[in-house]
Amino acid sequence: MVRAPSTVRVATWNIRAAIGPGEPFPPAWWRHVGRDRFDRIAQQIVDLDADIVALQEVALLTPHGELLDQPLELARRTEREVRYSAVHAFALIEPETGQAIGAATWGNALLTRVAVKDGFAVGLPLGGDDDAVEPEGSGGDLAGVTFAEAPYGTREPRCAIGGRVAGPWGDLAIVNAHLTYAGTEQRRAQADELARIAGGLDAPLVVTGDFNAAIEAPGLRSLANAFDDAFSTVGIEAGDPRRASCGPLRIDHLLSRGLRAIDCRVVIEAGDASDHLPVVATFEVLPS
């Protein structure tokens, strides 16, 4: 498909490290990283034909000394430039023996046709030790538990990654983030910081990622008020089931400033490659 030079196509996708859908999160999850599923994810990214692809839950891991570098491998397979960031690492522990057999990071990646300029990665706020983990979106059984008492990973450090991508459309800023699933106040603080980071960039802008909440959620108000929602721009309003990108949840977003979405959709043909479906939009640059 030939697009006008003033347009840019952007996609976001939580790939769940190629372990596929299913609840709860599996023990020894690294055993579930499927080569066939990873192949499908790479091919789907190619098929999206996007100038910028923002990915979440991309893993770099070393089970039993085997290096699995998902961001670099996806860049190679899709013939894209890559930037990757995570702000924590953790041991891989065999559940049967309690033995550590490697380490891993889960982070965010940007795949772009041309290299990102002025790249950055910024850690997002964490919940306080005494903050309660609310049950909604947090596993339910953690109701009333504080972050200090909750299992490791409940207060998993999150980050935003971004920079500038130049193309026929001009200079475009991109920010990609994965906000926490645990605790509405922690997520609100992360959304506020994401809005502040993105608001400080002076180019036409896309803010995207898995925000673990619908756009109308009070905790995303700072983002919804500051940026244009691609779905709403093309007439798919908040609450519309056509936004559903993770089962019935409408939690993957493409927001912009200085751009206008001319199409936006959930890529249902991605099937069960992940527990999320990609979201892709085409934007045209507005006159300055």
N, C-alpha and C positions, 0 to 999 in steps of 0.2 A: 504494500500500500504506500503510495507516494503522498507525503504530507507537505504542507506549505512550509517554507523556511522559517517563518515566524512562530511555528508551533514546536512544542517539546512534549514528549510522551514519557510519563513517569509511572512506575509501578511500586507497590509495597507488598511484601509477603513475609509472613512468619513461617519459616520452613521446618521448624521443630527438629532441627539437626538431622533430618532424614530418618527419624524413628517412626514416623507415621502417627495417625490419630489413635485415640483410645484413652480412657480414664480408668483408674488413676495413672499417674506418671509411673512407668515401669521401674522396678528395682533393676540395678545393673543396666541402665538404659543404653549404655554404649554397645551392648550386645545386640540391640535392636536397630542400630544404624545400618540400613539396608543399601547395598550397592545398587541394586535395581531401582530402589526408590530414589536414591541420589541421582542416578542417570535420568529418571523422569523429571526431577526438579530442574536439573540443568537444561534439559530439552524444553521444558515449559518456559524457562527464562528466555531462551532463544526465541521461542514462539511469541512471547509477549512483544518483541520488537520495540522495546522501550529504550529511550536514550539514557535513562537513569533508573536503576532498580535498587530499591532500599529493602534490605533483608534483616530479619530479626531471628534470634535463636540459631545463630550460625556457630558451629562448634570448632574448636581446635583442641584435639585430645591425643593422649598417648597411652592407650590401654596396652599393657604388657610390652611397652616399648615401640608399638606401631604408631607412627605419626600419621594422624588423619587431619589434614589441613584443609578444611572445607572452604574457607574463603579463597585461598589460592587456587584450589582445584576448580571451583566454580568460575573464577576469572579465566582460567585456561580453557575450560570447556565452552565458555560463552564468548570468548575473545573480547573480554572487557578488561578495563583497568579496575583495580580493587583498592578499597580502603577498609580497614577492619579495626574495631575497638571493643574491648571488654575491660571492666574496671575491677574484676575479681577473678580469682582462680580457686579451684577446689580439688581435693583428692578424689580419685576414683576408688571406691571401697567395695571389694567383693562382698556381697551380702551374706554369703554362706560362711566365710572365714573371718570377716572383719579386716582383711589384709588390704593395704593400699597397693594398687597395681599400676598407677599412673596419675595423671592430672588432666584437667580440662578447663577451658573457658567457654562461656556462652556469651556471644556478643552480637553486635550489629555490623552489617557490611553495606557498602555502596559499590555497585557495579556500574561503570560508566563507559561510554564510548570513547571519551577522552579523559585524561587524568584530571583529578580534582585539584584545584588550586586553593591555597590558603586553608588547608585541611585542619580540622580540630576534633578533639574528643573531650567531653566534659562530663564528669560524674554528676548525677542527679541526687537530690536530697534523700536521706534515709529517715525512716520513722524513729522516734525516740525510744529509749529503753522502756519507758513506762507507758508508751502508747499502746492501746489495745488493738489487737488484730480483729477487725470486724469479720463476722462470718460470711457476709455477702462477697462472693468471688474469692474467698480465702480458704476454702476447704471445710467450712462449717464447724468442724470439731475444734477449731481454735477460738471459738467464741469466748471472749473474756480473758484470753491469754495475752500477756504483754509480749512485745517483740523480744525482750530479754529472755523470756521463758520459752519462746516458740522455737521449733526446730530450725537449724541452720538452713538458710535458703529462703525462709519466709521474708527476711529482710535482705534479700539478695541485692547487692549494689547494681544500679542501673546507670546507663550513660546515654548521651546524645552524641552522634557523629555527624559531621557535616563539612561544608566547604563550598567552593564555587566551581561550576561547570560551564565552560564557554562552548558555544556552538553557533549554528546559523541564527538561532533565536537571540543571541547576545550573551550576556553574562547572567547566570542564574545561580542563586544560592539554594542549597538543599540541606535540610536537617532531618535526620532519621533517629527515632528513639523507640524504645520498648518500655512502657511504663509498668509499674508493679501491678500484680494481680492482688496483692495482699494489703488490705487496709485503705479505706477511702481517703483518710487524711494524708497518708504517705503519698498516694497517687495524686491528690490535689497539689501537694507541695512540688512534686515532680512536674506536673503540668504547668504550674506557675513558672518554674524555672525554665522549662522548655520554651514557654511563650517569651520570657525575658531574653533568652539566648537568641531566638529567631528574630525577635523585634529589634535587636541591635544590628542586624545585617542590612546593608543599604541597597541591595539589588532585588529585582523580582525574585520571589521566594516560594519554595514548596516545603512545608513541614509535614512529615509523614511518619507512619509507623503503626505498631500495635499499641493502642493506648489503654487497653483492657477496660474500656467503658464506652458507652454510646455517646455520640456527640452532644446529646441533650443533658447528659449527667452533670450535676452541679460541680463535680470535681474537675470538669474540663472547661468550665466557663471562661477561664482566662484565654484559652486557645480559641474557643468558638467565637468570642467577642473580638479577637484581634485579627482573625484570618477568615478567608472565604472557604466554605466547605464545598468541595468539588461535587459531591452528590447533590446537594441542595441547588447548586448553580444549574445543573442539568435537569432539575425538577424531581429529584428523588429525595423527598423530605425526610426529616428525622422520624424514626419509627417505621419507615417503609421496609418490608421484608426483603426487598431487593438489595438492601445494604448488608444482609447477613453474610458474614465472612468466616465465622467460626461456629459451626452448627447454627443455632438461631441467633447468636450474638452478633451485634453490629459494632465491632470494636477496632476495625482497621480503617485508617483514615488518610485522606489526601486533602490538605489544607493549603491555601496559597495567598499571596499578596502580590499585586502588580501583574497578575495573570488572570485569565478567565477560562474555566473548564468548558470545553465544547463536547466532551463525552466523558463518561465515567461509569465503570461497571465492575462487578465481581466476576472473576474469571472461573465460572463453574466447571469448565472443561478440565481444570487442573485435578478434579476428582479427589482421591484420598492420598495424594502425594504428601500432604501434611494434614494437621488438624485444622489449619486455616486455608482459605482460598486467597489467591492474589487479588488485589484491587489495582486497576489501571485506569489512567485518565490521560487525555490529550489536552494540553493547555495552549492558548495563544497569548502572546505577550501583549499587554495593553500599552497604548501610547503613553510615554512619560510626560 
